[in-house]
């Protein structure tokens, strides 16, 4: 990401340029920012929420296995 500002610009100049270029939304769209957001979300989960994540992952895995099994039977 690149901002059109001079070298050694002041903080206020940088902030104005970043708002004009929508730097925050560009950063949020990057894969690395998404990975960091997911990591912080997972780190802040409670025990119950972690349990729910595990159960949902198991359900999703079972559904995928079921559909793969039906596809393989058709062939």
N, CA, C and O atoms as a CHARMM CRD file, in Angstrom:
* protein
*
  300
    1    1 UNK  N      0.84500  -1.16800   0.00000 PROA 1      0.00000
    2    1 UNK  CA     0.00000   0.00000   0.00000 PROA 1      0.00000
    3    1 UNK  C      0.89400   1.23600   0.00000 PROA 1      0.00000
    4    1 UNK  O      1.93500   1.27700   0.65500 PROA 1      0.00000
    5    2 UNK  N      0.46400   2.21600  -0.73700 PROA 2      0.00000
    6    2 UNK  CA     1.31400   3.37600  -0.93200 PROA 2      0.00000
    7    2 UNK  C      0.49200   4.65100  -0.75900 PROA 2      0.00000
    8    2 UNK  O     -0.64200   4.73900  -1.23100 PROA 2      0.00000
    9    3 UNK  N      1.06800   5.62400  -0.08500 PROA 3      0.00000
   10    3 UNK  CA     0.41900   6.91700   0.11200 PROA 3      0.00000
   11    3 UNK  C      1.23600   8.00800  -0.56900 PROA 3      0.00000
   12    3 UNK  O      2.46500   7.99700  -0.50400 PROA 3      0.00000
   13    4 UNK  N      0.56200   8.94600  -1.21900 PROA 4      0.00000
   14    4 UNK  CA     1.28500  10.03100  -1.89600 PROA 4      0.00000
   15    4 UNK  C      1.63900  11.16300  -0.92700 PROA 4      0.00000
   16    4 UNK  O      1.02500  12.22900  -0.97100 PROA 4      0.00000
   17    5 UNK  N      2.62500  10.93700  -0.05500 PROA 5      0.00000
   18    5 UNK  CA     3.06300  11.97700   0.87200 PROA 5      0.00000
   19    5 UNK  C      4.57700  12.11100   0.77400 PROA 5      0.00000
   20    5 UNK  O      5.27400  11.21100   0.30800 PROA 5      0.00000
   21    6 UNK  N      5.06300  13.26800   1.22900 PROA 6      0.00000
   22    6 UNK  CA     6.50100  13.52500   1.18500 PROA 6      0.00000
   23    6 UNK  C      7.19700  12.77000   2.31200 PROA 6      0.00000
   24    6 UNK  O      6.58300  12.42000   3.31900 PROA 6      0.00000
   25    7 UNK  N      8.47400  12.53000   2.12200 PROA 7      0.00000
   26    7 UNK  CA     9.27000  11.84500   3.13300 PROA 7      0.00000
   27    7 UNK  C      9.38700  12.73200   4.36800 PROA 7      0.00000
   28    7 UNK  O      9.65400  13.92900   4.25900 PROA 7      0.00000
   29    8 UNK  N      9.18800  12.14700   5.52500 PROA 8      0.00000
   30    8 UNK  CA     9.28600  12.90900   6.76800 PROA 8      0.00000
   31    8 UNK  C      8.04900  13.73900   7.05700 PROA 8      0.00000
   32    8 UNK  O      8.12700  14.74100   7.76800 PROA 8      0.00000
   33    9 UNK  N      6.91500  13.33800   6.51600 PROA 9      0.00000
   34    9 UNK  CA     5.68000  14.09700   6.73800 PROA 9      0.00000
   35    9 UNK  C      5.25200  13.98800   8.19800 PROA 9      0.00000
   36    9 UNK  O      5.57900  13.02000   8.88500 PROA 9      0.00000
   37   10 UNK  N      4.52100  14.98800   8.65300 PROA 10     0.00000
   38   10 UNK  CA     4.04800  14.99200  10.03400 PROA 10     0.00000
   39   10 UNK  C      2.89600  13.99800  10.19300 PROA 10     0.00000
   40   10 UNK  O      2.32000  13.51700   9.21700 PROA 10     0.00000
   41   11 UNK  N      2.59300  13.71700  11.42100 PROA 11     0.00000
   42   11 UNK  CA     1.55500  12.73600  11.73000 PROA 11     0.00000
   43   11 UNK  C      0.19900  13.17200  11.18800 PROA 11     0.00000
   44   11 UNK  O     -0.53900  12.35600  10.63600 PROA 11     0.00000
   45   12 UNK  N     -0.13200  14.44400  11.33900 PROA 12     0.00000
   46   12 UNK  CA    -1.43600  14.91300  10.87100 PROA 12     0.00000
   47   12 UNK  C     -1.54100  14.80500   9.34800 PROA 12     0.00000
   48   12 UNK  O     -2.60500  14.47700   8.82200 PROA 12     0.00000
   49   13 UNK  N     -0.45300  15.07700   8.64600 PROA 13     0.00000
   50   13 UNK  CA    -0.44800  14.94700   7.18700 PROA 13     0.00000
   51   13 UNK  C     -0.63600  13.49400   6.79500 PROA 13     0.00000
   52   13 UNK  O     -1.38400  13.18000   5.86900 PROA 13     0.00000
   53   14 UNK  N      0.04600  12.61400   7.50300 PROA 14     0.00000
   54   14 UNK  CA    -0.09300  11.18900   7.23200 PROA 14     0.00000
   55   14 UNK  C     -1.52300  10.71600   7.48700 PROA 14     0.00000
   56   14 UNK  O     -2.08500   9.96700   6.68700 PROA 14     0.00000
   57   15 UNK  N     -2.10600  11.15100   8.59300 PROA 15     0.00000
   58   15 UNK  CA    -3.46400  10.72900   8.93000 PROA 15     0.00000
   59   15 UNK  C     -4.47700  11.21300   7.88800 PROA 15     0.00000
   60   15 UNK  O     -5.38900  10.47300   7.51900 PROA 15     0.00000
   61   16 UNK  N     -4.31900  12.45200   7.41300 PROA 16     0.00000
   62   16 UNK  CA    -5.22000  12.97400   6.38700 PROA 16     0.00000
   63   16 UNK  C     -5.08300  12.17700   5.09500 PROA 16     0.00000
   64   16 UNK  O     -6.08200  11.83800   4.46000 PROA 16     0.00000
   65   17 UNK  N     -3.84700  11.88100   4.70700 PROA 17     0.00000
   66   17 UNK  CA    -3.61300  11.12400   3.47800 PROA 17     0.00000
   67   17 UNK  C     -4.14400   9.70000   3.59700 PROA 17     0.00000
   68   17 UNK  O     -4.68200   9.15500   2.63300 PROA 17     0.00000
   69   18 UNK  N     -3.99700   9.09900   4.76500 PROA 18     0.00000
   70   18 UNK  CA    -4.48300   7.72600   4.93500 PROA 18     0.00000
   71   18 UNK  C     -6.00400   7.67100   4.92100 PROA 18     0.00000
   72   18 UNK  O     -6.58300   6.71200   4.41000 PROA 18     0.00000
   73   19 UNK  N     -6.65900   8.69500   5.47900 PROA 19     0.00000
   74   19 UNK  CA    -8.12400   8.73900   5.42200 PROA 19     0.00000
   75   19 UNK  C     -8.60500   8.96100   3.99800 PROA 19     0.00000
   76   19 UNK  O     -9.59900   8.36900   3.57600 PROA 19     0.00000
   77   20 UNK  N     -7.90400   9.81100   3.25600 PROA 20     0.00000
   78   20 UNK  CA    -8.28900  10.09000   1.87100 PROA 20     0.00000
   79   20 UNK  C     -8.10400   8.85200   0.98900 PROA 20     0.00000
   80   20 UNK  O     -8.89300   8.61700   0.07300 PROA 20     0.00000
   81   21 UNK  N     -7.06700   8.06500   1.26400 PROA 21     0.00000
   82   21 UNK  CA    -6.79200   6.87100   0.45900 PROA 21     0.00000
   83   21 UNK  C     -7.51500   5.63800   0.98900 PROA 21     0.00000
   84   21 UNK  O     -7.41800   4.55800   0.40600 PROA 21     0.00000
   85   22 UNK  N     -8.24800   5.80000   2.10800 PROA 22     0.00000
   86   22 UNK  CA    -8.97000   4.68400   2.73400 PROA 22     0.00000
   87   22 UNK  C     -8.01300   3.52500   3.02100 PROA 22     0.00000
   88   22 UNK  O     -8.27000   2.37300   2.67300 PROA 22     0.00000
   89   23 UNK  N     -6.91300   3.87300   3.66200 PROA 23     0.00000
   90   23 UNK  CA    -5.85600   2.91600   3.96500 PROA 23     0.00000
   91   23 UNK  C     -6.32700   1.81700   4.91700 PROA 23     0.00000
   92   23 UNK  O     -5.92500   0.66200   4.78200 PROA 23     0.00000
   93   24 UNK  N     -7.16900   2.17400   5.87000 PROA 24     0.00000
   94   24 UNK  CA    -7.64300   1.19900   6.85400 PROA 24     0.00000
   95   24 UNK  C     -8.48600   0.10700   6.20200 PROA 24     0.00000
   96   24 UNK  O     -8.35900  -1.06600   6.55300 PROA 24     0.00000
   97   25 UNK  N     -9.34000   0.47900   5.26300 PROA 25     0.00000
   98   25 UNK  CA   -10.16500  -0.52900   4.58300 PROA 25     0.00000
   99   25 UNK  C     -9.31900  -1.38200   3.64200 PROA 25     0.00000
  100   25 UNK  O     -9.59300  -2.57000   3.46900 PROA 25     0.00000
  101   26 UNK  N     -8.29400  -0.78600   3.03100 PROA 26     0.00000
  102   26 UNK  CA    -7.38500  -1.55600   2.18100 PROA 26     0.00000
  103   26 UNK  C     -6.63000  -2.58800   3.00900 PROA 26     0.00000
  104   26 UNK  O     -6.45400  -3.73100   2.58800 PROA 26     0.00000
  105   27 UNK  N     -6.18500  -2.16700   4.19700 PROA 27     0.00000
  106   27 UNK  CA    -5.46300  -3.08300   5.07100 PROA 27     0.00000
  107   27 UNK  C     -6.36900  -4.22100   5.52900 PROA 27     0.00000
  108   27 UNK  O     -5.94300  -5.37600   5.56700 PROA 27     0.00000
  109   28 UNK  N     -7.60800  -3.90400   5.87400 PROA 28     0.00000
  110   28 UNK  CA    -8.54100  -4.92400   6.35400 PROA 28     0.00000
  111   28 UNK  C     -8.85700  -5.95300   5.27100 PROA 28     0.00000
  112   28 UNK  O     -9.25100  -7.07700   5.58200 PROA 28     0.00000
  113   29 UNK  N     -8.69000  -5.58500   4.02000 PROA 29     0.00000
  114   29 UNK  CA    -8.98500  -6.49600   2.91500 PROA 29     0.00000
  115   29 UNK  C     -7.82900  -7.44400   2.59400 PROA 29     0.00000
  116   29 UNK  O     -8.00800  -8.39000   1.82700 PROA 29     0.00000
  117   30 UNK  N     -6.65000  -7.20700   3.16700 PROA 30     0.00000
  118   30 UNK  CA    -5.50100  -8.06300   2.87100 PROA 30     0.00000
  119   30 UNK  C     -5.62900  -9.40100   3.59500 PROA 30     0.00000
  120   30 UNK  O     -6.22200  -9.47000   4.67100 PROA 30     0.00000
  121   31 UNK  N     -5.07800 -10.45700   3.01400 PROA 31     0.00000
  122   31 UNK  CA    -5.14900 -11.76900   3.66900 PROA 31     0.00000
  123   31 UNK  C     -4.45400 -11.80300   5.03000 PROA 31     0.00000
  124   31 UNK  O     -4.91900 -12.48900   5.94100 PROA 31     0.00000
  125   32 UNK  N     -3.35800 -11.08000   5.17800 PROA 32     0.00000
  126   32 UNK  CA    -2.64300 -11.07700   6.45200 PROA 32     0.00000
  127   32 UNK  C     -3.47600 -10.42100   7.55000 PROA 32     0.00000
  128   32 UNK  O     -3.48900 -10.89500   8.68600 PROA 32     0.00000
  129   33 UNK  N     -4.17400  -9.32800   7.21500 PROA 33     0.00000
  130   33 UNK  CA    -5.02100  -8.65700   8.20000 PROA 33     0.00000
  131   33 UNK  C     -6.18400  -9.55700   8.60000 PROA 33     0.00000
  132   33 UNK  O     -6.58000  -9.58200   9.76500 PROA 33     0.00000
  133   34 UNK  N     -6.73100 -10.29400   7.63800 PROA 34     0.00000
  134   34 UNK  CA    -7.81600 -11.22400   7.95100 PROA 34     0.00000
  135   34 UNK  C     -7.32600 -12.33200   8.86800 PROA 34     0.00000
  136   34 UNK  O     -8.03900 -12.75200   9.77900 PROA 34     0.00000
  137   35 UNK  N     -6.10900 -12.80300   8.62800 PROA 35     0.00000
  138   35 UNK  CA    -5.52000 -13.84900   9.45900 PROA 35     0.00000
  139   35 UNK  C     -5.31900 -13.33700  10.88900 PROA 35     0.00000
  140   35 UNK  O     -5.61700 -14.04700  11.84900 PROA 35     0.00000
  141   36 UNK  N     -4.81600 -12.11000  11.03000 PROA 36     0.00000
  142   36 UNK  CA    -4.62300 -11.53300  12.35600 PROA 36     0.00000
  143   36 UNK  C     -5.94500 -11.34600  13.08200 PROA 36     0.00000
  144   36 UNK  O     -6.03800 -11.59000  14.28500 PROA 36     0.00000
  145   37 UNK  N     -6.97200 -10.91000  12.34900 PROA 37     0.00000
  146   37 UNK  CA    -8.28400 -10.71500  12.96200 PROA 37     0.00000
  147   37 UNK  C     -8.85600 -12.04000  13.45200 PROA 37     0.00000
  148   37 UNK  O     -9.43100 -12.11600  14.53800 PROA 37     0.00000
  149   38 UNK  N     -8.69200 -13.08000  12.64200 PROA 38     0.00000
  150   38 UNK  CA    -9.17600 -14.40000  13.03700 PROA 38     0.00000
  151   38 UNK  C     -8.42900 -14.89500  14.27000 PROA 38     0.00000
  152   38 UNK  O     -9.02700 -15.47800  15.17400 PROA 38     0.00000
  153   39 UNK  N     -7.12100 -14.65900  14.29900 PROA 39     0.00000
  154   39 UNK  CA    -6.30900 -15.10600  15.43100 PROA 39     0.00000
  155   39 UNK  C     -6.72800 -14.41000  16.72100 PROA 39     0.00000
  156   39 UNK  O     -6.84800 -15.05700  17.76100 PROA 39     0.00000
  157   40 UNK  N     -6.95100 -13.09800  16.66400 PROA 40     0.00000
  158   40 UNK  CA    -7.35600 -12.37200  17.87300 PROA 40     0.00000
  159   40 UNK  C     -8.75200 -12.77700  18.31400 PROA 40     0.00000
  160   40 UNK  O     -9.03000 -12.85100  19.51100 PROA 40     0.00000
  161   41 UNK  N     -9.63200 -13.04100  17.35600 PROA 41     0.00000
  162   41 UNK  CA   -10.98100 -13.48800  17.69700 PROA 41     0.00000
  163   41 UNK  C    -10.92500 -14.82900  18.41200 PROA 41     0.00000
  164   41 UNK  O    -11.58600 -15.02400  19.43200 PROA 41     0.00000
  165   42 UNK  N    -10.13800 -15.74700  17.87700 PROA 42     0.00000
  166   42 UNK  CA   -10.01000 -17.07000  18.49600 PROA 42     0.00000
  167   42 UNK  C     -9.35400 -16.99100  19.86900 PROA 42     0.00000
  168   42 UNK  O     -9.72100 -17.74300  20.77100 PROA 42     0.00000
  169   43 UNK  N     -8.39300 -16.09500  20.03700 PROA 43     0.00000
  170   43 UNK  CA    -7.69800 -15.96700  21.31900 PROA 43     0.00000
  171   43 UNK  C     -8.62600 -15.43600  22.40400 PROA 43     0.00000
  172   43 UNK  O     -8.40900 -15.70500  23.58500 PROA 43     0.00000
  173   44 UNK  N     -9.64500 -14.69400  22.02600 PROA 44     0.00000
  174   44 UNK  CA   -10.54700 -14.09600  23.00000 PROA 44     0.00000
  175   44 UNK  C    -11.80200 -14.92700  23.25200 PROA 44     0.00000
  176   44 UNK  O    -12.73600 -14.44800  23.89500 PROA 44     0.00000
  177   45 UNK  N    -11.83900 -16.15400  22.75900 PROA 45     0.00000
  178   45 UNK  CA   -13.00600 -17.00600  22.97800 PROA 45     0.00000
  179   45 UNK  C    -13.02700 -17.54000  24.40800 PROA 45     0.00000
  180   45 UNK  O    -11.98600 -17.74800  25.03000 PROA 45     0.00000
  181   46 UNK  N    -14.23800 -17.75400  24.90600 PROA 46     0.00000
  182   46 UNK  CA   -14.39700 -18.38800  26.20800 PROA 46     0.00000
  183   46 UNK  C    -14.41400 -19.89500  26.01700 PROA 46     0.00000
  184   46 UNK  O    -14.39200 -20.37900  24.88600 PROA 46     0.00000
  185   47 UNK  N    -14.45300 -20.63600  27.11100 PROA 47     0.00000
  186   47 UNK  CA   -14.47900 -22.09300  27.03200 PROA 47     0.00000
  187   47 UNK  C    -15.69900 -22.58900  26.27200 PROA 47     0.00000
  188   47 UNK  O    -15.60300 -23.49800  25.44800 PROA 47     0.00000
  189   48 UNK  N    -16.82900 -21.99600  26.55200 PROA 48     0.00000
  190   48 UNK  CA   -18.07000 -22.42200  25.89400 PROA 48     0.00000
  191   48 UNK  C    -18.00400 -22.13900  24.40000 PROA 48     0.00000
  192   48 UNK  O    -18.42900 -22.96300  23.59100 PROA 48     0.00000
  193   49 UNK  N    -17.47900 -20.98900  24.03600 PROA 49     0.00000
  194   49 UNK  CA   -17.36400 -20.64100  22.61800 PROA 49     0.00000
  195   49 UNK  C    -16.39300 -21.56600  21.89900 PROA 49     0.00000
  196   49 UNK  O    -16.63900 -21.95000  20.75500 PROA 49     0.00000
  197   50 UNK  N    -15.28300 -21.93100  22.55800 PROA 50     0.00000
  198   50 UNK  CA   -14.35400 -22.88500  21.95500 PROA 50     0.00000
  199   50 UNK  C    -15.01200 -24.24000  21.76300 PROA 50     0.00000
  200   50 UNK  O    -14.78000 -24.91100  20.75700 PROA 50     0.00000
  201   51 UNK  N    -15.82400 -24.64200  22.71800 PROA 51     0.00000
  202   51 UNK  CA   -16.55700 -25.89700  22.60200 PROA 51     0.00000
  203   51 UNK  C    -17.53000 -25.84800  21.41800 PROA 51     0.00000
  204   51 UNK  O    -17.64200 -26.81200  20.66000 PROA 51     0.00000
  205   52 UNK  N    -18.22600 -24.72800  21.26700 PROA 52     0.00000
  206   52 UNK  CA   -19.15600 -24.56800  20.15100 PROA 52     0.00000
  207   52 UNK  C    -18.42200 -24.61300  18.81500 PROA 52     0.00000
  208   52 UNK  O    -18.92800 -25.18300  17.84800 PROA 52     0.00000
  209   53 UNK  N    -17.24400 -24.02000  18.75600 PROA 53     0.00000
  210   53 UNK  CA   -16.43200 -24.06100  17.53700 PROA 53     0.00000
  211   53 UNK  C    -16.08000 -25.50300  17.20300 PROA 53     0.00000
  212   53 UNK  O    -16.15800 -25.91400  16.04500 PROA 53     0.00000
  213   54 UNK  N    -15.69200 -26.27400  18.22300 PROA 54     0.00000
  214   54 UNK  CA   -15.34000 -27.67000  18.01000 PROA 54     0.00000
  215   54 UNK  C    -16.53600 -28.46700  17.49000 PROA 54     0.00000
  216   54 UNK  O    -16.39900 -29.24800  16.54800 PROA 54     0.00000
  217   55 UNK  N    -17.69100 -28.27400  18.09200 PROA 55     0.00000
  218   55 UNK  CA   -18.89500 -28.99700  17.67000 PROA 55     0.00000
  219   55 UNK  C    -19.27100 -28.62400  16.24200 PROA 55     0.00000
  220   55 UNK  O    -19.60000 -29.49800  15.44000 PROA 55     0.00000
  221   56 UNK  N    -19.22700 -27.34300  15.92000 PROA 56     0.00000
  222   56 UNK  CA   -19.55600 -26.90400  14.55600 PROA 56     0.00000
  223   56 UNK  C    -18.57400 -27.46200  13.53900 PROA 56     0.00000
  224   56 UNK  O    -18.96700 -27.82100  12.42900 PROA 56     0.00000
  225   57 UNK  N    -17.29300 -27.53800  13.90800 PROA 57     0.00000
  226   57 UNK  CA   -16.28800 -28.09900  13.01200 PROA 57     0.00000
  227   57 UNK  C    -16.56000 -29.57500  12.76200 PROA 57     0.00000
  228   57 UNK  O    -16.41400 -30.05500  11.63800 PROA 57     0.00000
  229   58 UNK  N    -16.95500 -30.29200  13.80300 PROA 58     0.00000
  230   58 UNK  CA   -17.29200 -31.71300  13.65800 PROA 58     0.00000
  231   58 UNK  C    -18.50400 -31.89200  12.75300 PROA 58     0.00000
  232   58 UNK  O    -18.52100 -32.78200  11.90200 PROA 58     0.00000
  233   59 UNK  N    -19.52000 -31.04600  12.93500 PROA 59     0.00000
  234   59 UNK  CA   -20.72400 -31.14000  12.10300 PROA 59     0.00000
  235   59 UNK  C    -20.40000 -30.86400  10.63800 PROA 59     0.00000
  236   59 UNK  O    -20.88700 -31.55500   9.74400 PROA 59     0.00000
  237   60 UNK  N    -19.56500 -29.83500  10.40100 PROA 60     0.00000
  238   60 UNK  CA   -19.18100 -29.48900   9.03500 PROA 60     0.00000
  239   60 UNK  C    -18.39600 -30.62700   8.39900 PROA 60     0.00000
  240   60 UNK  O    -18.60900 -30.95700   7.23200 PROA 60     0.00000
  241   61 UNK  N    -17.50000 -31.22100   9.15500 PROA 61     0.00000
  242   61 UNK  CA   -16.70700 -32.33900   8.65100 PROA 61     0.00000
  243   61 UNK  C    -17.59100 -33.53200   8.31400 PROA 61     0.00000
  244   61 UNK  O    -17.38800 -34.18600   7.29100 PROA 61     0.00000
  245   62 UNK  N    -18.56400 -33.81900   9.16300 PROA 62     0.00000
  246   62 UNK  CA   -19.47200 -34.93500   8.91500 PROA 62     0.00000
  247   62 UNK  C    -20.30500 -34.69000   7.66200 PROA 62     0.00000
  248   62 UNK  O    -20.54400 -35.61300   6.88300 PROA 62     0.00000
  249   63 UNK  N    -20.74700 -33.45200   7.46600 PROA 63     0.00000
  250   63 UNK  CA   -21.54500 -33.12200   6.28200 PROA 63     0.00000
  251   63 UNK  C    -20.71200 -33.27700   5.01300 PROA 63     0.00000
  252   63 UNK  O    -21.20700 -33.77200   4.00100 PROA 63     0.00000
  253   64 UNK  N    -19.45900 -32.85900   5.06300 PROA 64     0.00000
  254   64 UNK  CA   -18.57800 -32.98700   3.89600 PROA 64     0.00000
  255   64 UNK  C    -18.34200 -34.45400   3.58500 PROA 64     0.00000
  256   64 UNK  O    -18.39600 -34.86400   2.42500 PROA 64     0.00000
  257   65 UNK  N    -18.08200 -35.24900   4.61800 PROA 65     0.00000
  258   65 UNK  CA   -17.86100 -36.68500   4.41100 PROA 65     0.00000
  259   65 UNK  C    -19.09800 -37.34900   3.81500 PROA 65     0.00000
  260   65 UNK  O    -18.98600 -38.22000   2.95300 PROA 65     0.00000
  261   66 UNK  N    -20.27200 -36.93800   4.27500 PROA 66     0.00000
  262   66 UNK  CA   -21.51600 -37.51400   3.77800 PROA 66     0.00000
  263   66 UNK  C    -21.71900 -37.20300   2.30300 PROA 66     0.00000
  264   66 UNK  O    -22.09000 -38.08300   1.52600 PROA 66     0.00000
  265   67 UNK  N    -21.48000 -35.96200   1.91700 PROA 67     0.00000
  266   67 UNK  CA   -21.65200 -35.59600   0.51100 PROA 67     0.00000
  267   67 UNK  C    -20.61500 -36.27700  -0.37000 PROA 67     0.00000
  268   67 UNK  O    -20.92600 -36.69400  -1.48600 PROA 67     0.00000
  269   68 UNK  N    -19.37600 -36.39300   0.12300 PROA 68     0.00000
  270   68 UNK  CA   -18.35300 -37.10100  -0.65000 PROA 68     0.00000
  271   68 UNK  C    -18.71400 -38.57100  -0.82600 PROA 68     0.00000
  272   68 UNK  O    -18.47100 -39.16000  -1.88000 PROA 68     0.00000
  273   69 UNK  N    -19.28400 -39.14500   0.19700 PROA 69     0.00000
  274   69 UNK  CA   -19.68700 -40.54300   0.12100 PROA 69     0.00000
  275   69 UNK  C    -20.77800 -40.74400  -0.93000 PROA 69     0.00000
  276   69 UNK  O    -20.74200 -41.72000  -1.67900 PROA 69     0.00000
  277   70 UNK  N    -21.74100 -39.83300  -0.99000 PROA 70     0.00000
  278   70 UNK  CA   -22.81100 -39.94800  -1.98200 PROA 70     0.00000
  279   70 UNK  C    -22.27000 -39.72800  -3.39300 PROA 70     0.00000
  280   70 UNK  O    -22.70800 -40.37900  -4.34200 PROA 70     0.00000
  281   71 UNK  N    -21.31700 -38.81000  -3.52400 PROA 71     0.00000
  282   71 UNK  CA   -20.72300 -38.55800  -4.84400 PROA 71     0.00000
  283   71 UNK  C    -19.94700 -39.78300  -5.31700 PROA 71     0.00000
  284   71 UNK  O    -20.03000 -40.15900  -6.48600 PROA 71     0.00000
  285   72 UNK  N    -19.19300 -40.40600  -4.41000 PROA 72     0.00000
  286   72 UNK  CA   -18.41300 -41.57800  -4.76600 PROA 72     0.00000
  287   72 UNK  C    -19.30900 -42.76000  -5.12500 PROA 72     0.00000
  288   72 UNK  O    -18.96700 -43.55600  -6.00000 PROA 72     0.00000
  289   73 UNK  N    -20.45700 -42.87800  -4.45200 PROA 73     0.00000
  290   73 UNK  CA   -21.37600 -43.96900  -4.75600 PROA 73     0.00000
  291   73 UNK  C    -21.97300 -43.81700  -6.15300 PROA 73     0.00000
  292   73 UNK  O    -22.19700 -44.80900  -6.84800 PROA 73     0.00000
  293   74 UNK  N    -22.22500 -42.59100  -6.55800 PROA 74     0.00000
  294   74 UNK  CA   -22.81200 -42.32300  -7.87600 PROA 74     0.00000
  295   74 UNK  C    -21.85000 -42.71800  -8.99100 PROA 74     0.00000
  296   74 UNK  O    -22.27500 -43.15500 -10.06000 PROA 74     0.00000
  297   75 UNK  N    -20.56700 -42.56400  -8.73900 PROA 75     0.00000
  298   75 UNK  CA   -19.57100 -42.89100  -9.77100 PROA 75     0.00000
  299   75 UNK  C    -19.32500 -44.35300  -9.73400 PROA 75     0.00000
  300   75 UNK  O    -18.52200 -44.86400 -10.51400 PROA 75     0.00000
